[in-house]
């Protein structure tokens, strides 16, 4: 497993929140990021979110 750090900014108007919602077909930021990265890297991706507050601890 490898780790990749990505700093991401987004306009959330077109999404139903950040966290993907298991079993639901709603468009979330996490779901879209995982889908695009999986396509680029040809492997399953799991995004782990760290907030700015957590980074400063």
Biopython code that builds the backbone (N, CA, C, O; Angstrom):
import numpy as np
from Bio.PDB.StructureBuilder import StructureBuilder

atoms = [
    (1, "UNK", "N", (0.853, -1.173, 0.000)),
    (1, "UNK", "CA", (0.000, 0.000, 0.000)),
    (1, "UNK", "C", (0.900, 1.237, 0.000)),
    (1, "UNK", "O", (1.913, 1.283, 0.699)),
    (2, "UNK", "N", (0.521, 2.217, -0.779)),
    (2, "UNK", "CA", (1.271, 3.472, -0.783)),
    (2, "UNK", "C", (0.349, 4.600, -0.349)),
    (2, "UNK", "O", (-0.870, 4.522, -0.502)),
    (3, "UNK", "N", (0.940, 5.627, 0.182)),
    (3, "UNK", "CA", (0.179, 6.802, 0.611)),
    (3, "UNK", "C", (0.517, 7.968, -0.297)),
    (3, "UNK", "O", (1.680, 8.189, -0.635)),
    (4, "UNK", "N", (-0.494, 8.704, -0.684)),
    (4, "UNK", "CA", (-0.319, 9.887, -1.513)),
    (4, "UNK", "C", (-1.047, 11.028, -0.828)),
    (4, "UNK", "O", (-2.221, 10.902, -0.480)),
    (5, "UNK", "N", (-0.358, 12.137, -0.635)),
    (5, "UNK", "CA", (-0.979, 13.305, -0.014)),
    (5, "UNK", "C", (-1.514, 14.218, -1.109)),
    (5, "UNK", "O", (-0.788, 14.594, -2.029)),
    (6, "UNK", "N", (-2.784, 14.569, -1.000)),
    (6, "UNK", "CA", (-3.416, 15.487, -1.940)),
    (6, "UNK", "C", (-4.104, 16.574, -1.129)),
    (6, "UNK", "O", (-4.877, 16.279, -0.218)),
    (7, "UNK", "N", (-3.830, 17.800, -1.450)),
    (7, "UNK", "CA", (-4.537, 18.922, -0.828)),
    (7, "UNK", "C", (-5.621, 19.327, -1.809)),
    (7, "UNK", "O", (-5.341, 19.655, -2.962)),
    (8, "UNK", "N", (-6.859, 19.302, -1.344)),
    (8, "UNK", "CA", (-8.003, 19.434, -2.230)),
    (8, "UNK", "C", (-8.921, 20.549, -1.761)),
    (8, "UNK", "O", (-9.246, 20.646, -0.577)),
    (9, "UNK", "N", (-9.326, 21.375, -2.682)),
    (9, "UNK", "CA", (-10.341, 22.404, -2.450)),
    (9, "UNK", "C", (-11.471, 22.150, -3.417)),
    (9, "UNK", "O", (-11.229, 21.759, -4.560)),
    (10, "UNK", "N", (-12.700, 22.361, -2.988)),
    (10, "UNK", "CA", (-13.824, 22.100, -3.880)),
    (10, "UNK", "C", (-15.013, 22.977, -3.527)),
    (10, "UNK", "O", (-15.137, 23.460, -2.402)),
    (11, "UNK", "N", (-15.872, 23.171, -4.496)),
    (11, "UNK", "CA", (-17.153, 23.844, -4.315)),
    (11, "UNK", "C", (-18.180, 22.735, -4.147)),
    (11, "UNK", "O", (-18.425, 21.972, -5.081)),
    (12, "UNK", "N", (-18.774, 22.639, -2.985)),
    (12, "UNK", "CA", (-19.649, 21.521, -2.671)),
    (12, "UNK", "C", (-21.079, 21.626, -3.165)),
    (12, "UNK", "O", (-21.902, 20.778, -2.820)),
    (13, "UNK", "N", (-21.401, 22.630, -3.957)),
    (13, "UNK", "CA", (-22.786, 22.813, -4.393)),
    (13, "UNK", "C", (-23.352, 21.624, -5.168)),
    (13, "UNK", "O", (-24.548, 21.344, -5.083)),
    (14, "UNK", "N", (-22.511, 20.928, -5.916)),
    (14, "UNK", "CA", (-22.992, 19.825, -6.749)),
    (14, "UNK", "C", (-22.925, 18.468, -6.044)),
    (14, "UNK", "O", (-23.219, 17.439, -6.653)),
    (15, "UNK", "N", (-22.538, 18.461, -4.763)),
    (15, "UNK", "CA", (-22.344, 17.214, -4.034)),
    (15, "UNK", "C", (-23.285, 17.126, -2.842)),
    (15, "UNK", "O", (-23.821, 18.132, -2.377)),
    (16, "UNK", "N", (-23.473, 15.908, -2.360)),
    (16, "UNK", "CA", (-24.287, 15.654, -1.167)),
    (16, "UNK", "C", (-23.364, 15.356, 0.009)),
    (16, "UNK", "O", (-23.495, 14.326, 0.669)),
    (17, "UNK", "N", (-22.426, 16.273, 0.264)),
    (17, "UNK", "CA", (-21.490, 16.118, 1.379)),
    (17, "UNK", "C", (-20.153, 15.548, 0.954)),
    (17, "UNK", "O", (-19.942, 15.206, -0.210)),
    (18, "UNK", "N", (-19.249, 15.451, 1.927)),
    (18, "UNK", "CA", (-17.905, 14.929, 1.673)),
    (18, "UNK", "C", (-17.901, 13.411, 1.653)),
    (18, "UNK", "O", (-17.478, 12.805, 0.669)),
    (19, "UNK", "N", (-18.370, 12.788, 2.736)),
    (19, "UNK", "CA", (-18.207, 11.355, 2.950)),
    (19, "UNK", "C", (-19.112, 10.524, 2.054)),
    (19, "UNK", "O", (-20.302, 10.808, 1.916)),
    (20, "UNK", "N", (-18.522, 9.479, 1.438)),
    (20, "UNK", "CA", (-19.349, 8.606, 0.601)),
    (20, "UNK", "C", (-20.348, 7.875, 1.487)),
    (20, "UNK", "O", (-20.071, 7.574, 2.648)),
    (21, "UNK", "N", (-21.488, 7.604, 0.930)),
    (21, "UNK", "CA", (-22.584, 7.008, 1.680)),
    (21, "UNK", "C", (-22.849, 5.613, 1.133)),
    (21, "UNK", "O", (-23.411, 5.450, 0.050)),
    (22, "UNK", "N", (-22.440, 4.623, 1.889)),
    (22, "UNK", "CA", (-22.556, 3.225, 1.481)),
    (22, "UNK", "C", (-24.004, 2.856, 1.194)),
    (22, "UNK", "O", (-24.905, 3.142, 1.983)),
    (23, "UNK", "N", (-24.206, 2.221, 0.061)),
    (23, "UNK", "CA", (-25.530, 1.749, -0.304)),
    (23, "UNK", "C", (-26.426, 2.800, -0.923)),
    (23, "UNK", "O", (-27.570, 2.513, -1.275)),
    (24, "UNK", "N", (-25.921, 4.012, -1.058)),
    (24, "UNK", "CA", (-26.717, 5.082, -1.663)),
    (24, "UNK", "C", (-26.039, 5.542, -2.947)),
    (24, "UNK", "O", (-24.818, 5.460, -3.080)),
    (25, "UNK", "N", (-26.831, 6.020, -3.876)),
    (25, "UNK", "CA", (-26.281, 6.484, -5.154)),
    (25, "UNK", "C", (-26.292, 8.003, -5.219)),
    (25, "UNK", "O", (-26.801, 8.592, -6.172)),
    (26, "UNK", "N", (-25.724, 8.633, -4.192)),
    (26, "UNK", "CA", (-25.618, 10.091, -4.187)),
    (26, "UNK", "C", (-24.183, 10.475, -4.512)),
    (26, "UNK", "O", (-23.247, 9.738, -4.203)),
    (27, "UNK", "N", (-24.019, 11.623, -5.132)),
    (27, "UNK", "CA", (-22.706, 12.101, -5.551)),
    (27, "UNK", "C", (-22.042, 12.813, -4.370)),
    (27, "UNK", "O", (-22.507, 13.864, -3.929)),
    (28, "UNK", "N", (-20.943, 12.227, -3.860)),
    (28, "UNK", "CA", (-20.187, 12.848, -2.775)),
    (28, "UNK", "C", (-18.772, 13.147, -3.252)),
    (28, "UNK", "O", (-18.304, 12.561, -4.228)),
    (29, "UNK", "N", (-18.098, 14.055, -2.565)),
    (29, "UNK", "CA", (-16.730, 14.412, -2.944)),
    (29, "UNK", "C", (-15.821, 13.189, -2.816)),
    (29, "UNK", "O", (-15.067, 12.886, -3.740)),
    (30, "UNK", "N", (-15.882, 12.491, -1.697)),
    (30, "UNK", "CA", (-15.041, 11.312, -1.493)),
    (30, "UNK", "C", (-15.284, 10.263, -2.574)),
    (30, "UNK", "O", (-14.333, 9.697, -3.112)),
    (31, "UNK", "N", (-16.525, 10.005, -2.889)),
    (31, "UNK", "CA", (-16.849, 9.016, -3.913)),
    (31, "UNK", "C", (-16.281, 9.381, -5.272)),
    (31, "UNK", "O", (-15.757, 8.522, -5.981)),
    (32, "UNK", "N", (-16.382, 10.650, -5.638)),
    (32, "UNK", "CA", (-15.872, 11.094, -6.943)),
    (32, "UNK", "C", (-14.349, 11.067, -6.982)),
    (32, "UNK", "O", (-13.770, 10.677, -7.995)),
    (33, "UNK", "N", (-13.689, 11.474, -5.897)),
    (33, "UNK", "CA", (-12.222, 11.440, -5.847)),
    (33, "UNK", "C", (-11.739, 9.996, -5.963)),
    (33, "UNK", "O", (-10.813, 9.712, -6.723)),
    (34, "UNK", "N", (-12.360, 9.084, -5.215)),
    (34, "UNK", "CA", (-11.972, 7.673, -5.290)),
    (34, "UNK", "C", (-12.192, 7.108, -6.690)),
    (34, "UNK", "O", (-11.356, 6.356, -7.191)),
    (35, "UNK", "N", (-13.300, 7.461, -7.319)),
    (35, "UNK", "CA", (-13.606, 6.957, -8.659)),
    (35, "UNK", "C", (-12.551, 7.428, -9.671)),
    (35, "UNK", "O", (-12.058, 6.630, -10.468)),
    (36, "UNK", "N", (-12.210, 8.707, -9.638)),
    (36, "UNK", "CA", (-11.240, 9.256, -10.593)),
    (36, "UNK", "C", (-9.843, 8.687, -10.346)),
    (36, "UNK", "O", (-9.166, 8.284, -11.292)),
    (37, "UNK", "N", (-9.406, 8.651, -9.083)),
    (37, "UNK", "CA", (-8.075, 8.117, -8.791)),
    (37, "UNK", "C", (-7.985, 6.631, -9.127)),
    (37, "UNK", "O", (-6.954, 6.174, -9.621)),
    (38, "UNK", "N", (-9.040, 5.877, -8.870)),
    (38, "UNK", "CA", (-9.053, 4.453, -9.222)),
    (38, "UNK", "C", (-8.896, 4.266, -10.725)),
    (38, "UNK", "O", (-8.197, 3.358, -11.175)),
    (39, "UNK", "N", (-9.545, 5.125, -11.493)),
    (39, "UNK", "CA", (-9.448, 5.057, -12.949)),
    (39, "UNK", "C", (-8.029, 5.380, -13.420)),
    (39, "UNK", "O", (-7.489, 4.690, -14.285)),
    (40, "UNK", "N", (-7.434, 6.417, -12.860)),
    (40, "UNK", "CA", (-6.083, 6.835, -13.261)),
    (40, "UNK", "C", (-5.044, 5.784, -12.884)),
    (40, "UNK", "O", (-4.166, 5.461, -13.685)),
    (41, "UNK", "N", (-5.142, 5.249, -11.662)),
    (41, "UNK", "CA", (-4.126, 4.336, -11.140)),
    (41, "UNK", "C", (-4.429, 2.862, -11.406)),
    (41, "UNK", "O", (-3.612, 1.998, -11.088)),
    (42, "UNK", "N", (-5.583, 2.569, -11.978)),
    (42, "UNK", "CA", (-6.004, 1.193, -12.278)),
    (42, "UNK", "C", (-5.953, 0.282, -11.051)),
    (42, "UNK", "O", (-5.529, -0.871, -11.138)),
    (43, "UNK", "N", (-6.386, 0.809, -9.923)),
    (43, "UNK", "CA", (-6.486, 0.010, -8.703)),
    (43, "UNK", "C", (-7.520, 0.644, -7.779)),
    (43, "UNK", "O", (-7.852, 1.822, -7.912)),
    (44, "UNK", "N", (-8.021, -0.155, -6.844)),
    (44, "UNK", "CA", (-9.021, 0.355, -5.918)),
    (44, "UNK", "C", (-8.377, 1.351, -4.956)),
    (44, "UNK", "O", (-7.288, 1.108, -4.437)),
    (45, "UNK", "N", (-9.051, 2.459, -4.727)),
    (45, "UNK", "CA", (-8.533, 3.533, -3.887)),
    (45, "UNK", "C", (-9.469, 3.755, -2.709)),
    (45, "UNK", "O", (-10.691, 3.717, -2.857)),
    (46, "UNK", "N", (-8.881, 3.988, -1.531)),
    (46, "UNK", "CA", (-9.660, 4.384, -0.362)),
    (46, "UNK", "C", (-9.115, 5.723, 0.117)),
    (46, "UNK", "O", (-7.952, 5.823, 0.506)),
    (47, "UNK", "N", (-9.949, 6.738, 0.088)),
    (47, "UNK", "CA", (-9.548, 8.068, 0.529)),
    (47, "UNK", "C", (-9.712, 8.153, 2.040)),
    (47, "UNK", "O", (-10.749, 7.774, 2.584)),
    (48, "UNK", "N", (-8.674, 8.655, 2.715)),
    (48, "UNK", "CA", (-8.737, 8.916, 4.147)),
    (48, "UNK", "C", (-8.628, 10.419, 4.319)),
    (48, "UNK", "O", (-7.649, 11.029, 3.888)),
    (49, "UNK", "N", (-9.619, 11.009, 4.941)),
    (49, "UNK", "CA", (-9.677, 12.466, 5.079)),
    (49, "UNK", "C", (-9.025, 12.900, 6.382)),
    (49, "UNK", "O", (-9.247, 12.303, 7.436)),
    (50, "UNK", "N", (-8.218, 13.948, 6.291)),
    (50, "UNK", "CA", (-7.644, 14.592, 7.465)),
    (50, "UNK", "C", (-7.982, 16.067, 7.367)),
    (50, "UNK", "O", (-7.702, 16.705, 6.352)),
    (51, "UNK", "N", (-8.579, 16.606, 8.409)),
    (51, "UNK", "CA", (-8.968, 18.014, 8.385)),
    (51, "UNK", "C", (-7.779, 18.905, 8.732)),
    (51, "UNK", "O", (-6.763, 18.434, 9.244)),
    (52, "UNK", "N", (-7.918, 20.177, 8.451)),
    (52, "UNK", "CA", (-6.870, 21.142, 8.764)),
    (52, "UNK", "C", (-6.585, 21.160, 10.261)),
    (52, "UNK", "O", (-5.430, 21.285, 10.667)),
    (53, "UNK", "N", (-7.619, 21.039, 11.083)),
    (53, "UNK", "CA", (-7.437, 21.041, 12.531)),
    (53, "UNK", "C", (-6.596, 19.845, 12.975)),
    (53, "UNK", "O", (-5.755, 19.979, 13.864)),
    (54, "UNK", "N", (-6.812, 18.683, 12.369)),
    (54, "UNK", "CA", (-6.050, 17.492, 12.724)),
    (54, "UNK", "C", (-4.589, 17.635, 12.319)),
    (54, "UNK", "O", (-3.705, 17.129, 13.011)),
    (55, "UNK", "N", (-4.323, 18.316, 11.209)),
    (55, "UNK", "CA", (-2.950, 18.497, 10.745)),
    (55, "UNK", "C", (-2.168, 19.402, 11.681)),
    (55, "UNK", "O", (-0.950, 19.260, 11.786)),
    (56, "UNK", "N", (-2.825, 20.322, 12.360)),
    (56, "UNK", "CA", (-2.146, 21.285, 13.212)),
    (56, "UNK", "C", (-1.868, 20.742, 14.609)),
    (56, "UNK", "O", (-1.170, 21.393, 15.386)),
    (57, "UNK", "N", (-2.388, 19.580, 14.944)),
    (57, "UNK", "CA", (-2.183, 19.000, 16.277)),
    (57, "UNK", "C", (-0.795, 18.452, 16.431)),
    (57, "UNK", "O", (-0.453, 17.928, 17.491)),
]
sb = StructureBuilder()
sb.init_structure("model")
sb.init_model(0)
sb.init_chain("A")
sb.init_seg("    ")
for serial, (resi, resn, name, xyz) in enumerate(atoms, 1):
    if name == "N":
        sb.init_residue(resn, " ", resi, " ")
    sb.init_atom(name, np.array(xyz, "f"), 0.0, 1.0, " ", f" {name:<3s}", serial, name[0])
structure = sb.get_structure()
